[in-house]
Amino acid sequence: MTTTTRIATSALLGLMIAGAPGRGDLAPARAPEVAPRVSGPQEAEVIGVVVDQRTQAPMVLLQGKRDRRQLAMAIGPAEATGIAVPLHGVTPPRPLTHDLFLTLFGRLKVSVTRVVITDLRDDIYYATLHLNGSSGELTLDSRPSDAIALAIRAKAPVWIEDRVFDKSGGEGTPSRRPHI
């Protein structure tokens, strides 16, 4: 080994041991990469049914599983019962309307696969109910409160389009009280 080779090898070993900066460290600084925001529907958890202290109206609270944004929808008292009863694991002495529909679906061999809250327009929420049966998948327009009540009973996921969070404020209680 020549003297020049020995010096170069020693210098390289010295730099490696001393922790010399790598190629990436010597490159010009770049702005940090920000991951693109994921958009589209996200699965949500039905947190509960509460009464708005200001209006005394029942509200269903939902929270996105991806970004933890919250949504509060004003609903009627009957719809609040239809959601709260199965959410708390209570079995009524007689079937409620949503129980009747789920029984009917079962006898027709139709299952609830998912619910999607699709939009908020003019203070009204919109949803679709996705069913699967022997003839394939069927999508029905639905009030979100009915769709949520069925989804809880069927143990089907509730999804919310990102635009719904955006339009409602997405941080919990909306500034205006949209309703179902």
C-alpha positions in Angstrom: 0.0 0.0 0.0 1.4 3.4 -1.0 1.8 6.2 1.4 -0.9 8.2 -0.3 -3.4 5.3 0.0 -2.5 4.9 3.6 -3.1 8.6 4.4 -6.4 8.6 2.4 -7.6 5.4 4.2 -6.6 6.8 7.6 -8.4 10.1 6.8 -11.6 8.2 5.8 -11.5 6.0 8.9 -11.0 9.1 11.0 -13.9 10.8 9.5 -16.1 7.7 9.9 -15.2 7.4 13.5 -15.6 11.1 14.2 -19.0 11.1 12.7 -18.4 13.1 9.6 -21.5 14.6 7.9 -23.0 12.4 5.3 -24.0 13.4 1.8 -27.5 14.4 2.9 -26.1 16.6 5.6 -24.0 18.5 3.2 -26.9 19.1 0.7 -28.5 22.5 0.6 -31.4 22.9 3.0 -34.8 22.1 1.7 -38.2 22.9 3.2 -39.4 20.0 5.3 -41.7 17.7 3.5 -45.3 17.9 4.8 -47.4 14.8 4.3 -50.4 15.5 2.1 -53.7 15.8 3.9 -55.7 12.7 3.5 -59.2 13.5 2.3 -62.3 11.6 1.7 -64.6 9.8 4.1 -63.3 8.7 7.4 -64.8 6.3 9.9 -66.3 7.9 12.9 -67.3 6.8 16.4 -70.7 7.7 17.8 -69.6 9.3 21.1 -73.1 9.8 22.5 -76.3 11.7 22.7 -76.4 14.9 24.8 -78.7 17.8 25.3 -77.5 21.2 24.1 -77.6 23.5 27.2 -78.5 26.6 25.2 -81.3 25.2 23.0 -82.3 22.1 25.0 -82.2 20.1 21.7 -80.7 16.6 21.7 -77.4 16.3 19.8 -75.6 13.2 18.5 -71.8 13.6 18.9 -69.5 11.9 16.4 -65.7 11.9 16.2 -63.5 11.0 13.3 -61.1 8.1 13.9 -58.5 9.5 11.6 -58.1 13.1 12.7 -60.3 13.2 15.8 -62.5 16.0 14.5 -65.9 16.2 16.1 -69.4 16.7 14.7 -72.5 17.6 16.7 -75.8 17.2 14.9 -79.1 18.4 16.3 -81.7 15.7 16.3 -85.2 15.2 17.5 -86.2 13.5 20.8 -87.4 10.3 19.1 -84.2 10.1 17.0 -82.2 10.7 20.2 -83.9 7.7 21.8 -83.4 5.6 18.7 -79.6 6.2 19.0 -79.2 6.3 22.7 -81.0 3.0 23.5 -78.7 0.7 21.6 -75.6 2.8 22.3 -76.1 2.1 26.0 -77.0 -1.6 25.4 -80.6 -1.2 26.6 -83.1 -3.6 25.2 -86.6 -2.1 25.1 -89.6 -4.3 26.1 -91.0 -3.8 22.6 -89.0 -3.2 19.4 -88.4 0.4 18.3 -88.8 1.3 14.6 -85.1 0.7 13.9 -85.2 -2.7 15.7 -88.1 -3.6 13.4 -86.2 -2.6 10.3 -83.2 -4.6 11.3 -85.3 -7.6 12.0 -86.9 -7.2 8.6 -83.5 -6.9 7.0 -82.4 -10.1 8.7 -85.4 -12.0 7.5 -84.8 -10.7 3.9 -81.1 -11.7 4.2 -80.0 -8.1 3.8 -77.3 -6.6 5.9 -76.3 -3.0 6.7 -72.7 -2.7 5.6 -72.0 1.0 6.3 -73.5 4.4 6.7 -72.0 7.5 5.1 -72.8 11.1 6.2 -72.3 12.7 2.8 -73.1 16.4 3.0 -74.4 19.4 4.9 -76.4 21.8 2.8 -78.6 24.6 4.0 -78.2 23.4 7.6 -79.5 19.9 6.7 -77.3 16.8 6.9 -77.5 14.1 4.3 -76.5 10.4 4.5 -76.6 7.2 2.6 -77.4 3.7 4.0 -75.4 0.9 2.3 -77.1 -2.5 2.2 -75.9 -5.8 0.9 -78.2 -8.7 -0.1 -78.7 -11.5 -2.6 -79.2 -9.0 -5.4 -76.0 -7.1 -4.6 -75.3 -3.8 -2.9 -78.0 -1.2 -2.6 -77.5 2.5 -1.5 -80.4 4.4 0.0 -80.8 8.1 0.8 -81.4 8.4 4.6 -81.7 10.9 7.4 -78.4 10.6 9.3 -80.1 10.0 12.6 -82.0 6.9 11.1 -78.8 5.7 9.4 -76.8 6.0 12.7 -79.5 4.2 14.7 -79.4 1.3 12.2 -75.6 1.2 12.1 -75.3 1.0 15.8 -77.8 -1.9 16.0 -76.1 -3.7 13.0 -72.6 -3.0 14.3 -71.9 -1.4 11.0 -69.3 1.5 10.6 -70.4 5.1 10.3 -68.3 7.2 7.9 -68.3 11.0 7.5 -67.1 12.8 4.4 -64.4 15.4 5.2 -66.5 18.1 3.6 -69.1 17.6 6.2 -66.5 18.2 9.0 -65.3 21.3 7.1 -68.8 22.7 6.6 -69.8 22.2 10.2 -66.7 23.6 11.7 -65.3 20.2 12.6 -64.3 21.1 16.1 -67.4 19.9 18.0 -70.4 22.1 18.4 -71.0 24.1 15.2 -71.5 27.8 15.4 -75.0 27.4 13.8 -77.1 24.5 14.8 -77.5 22.4 11.7 -80.2 19.7 12.0 -81.2 16.4 10.6 
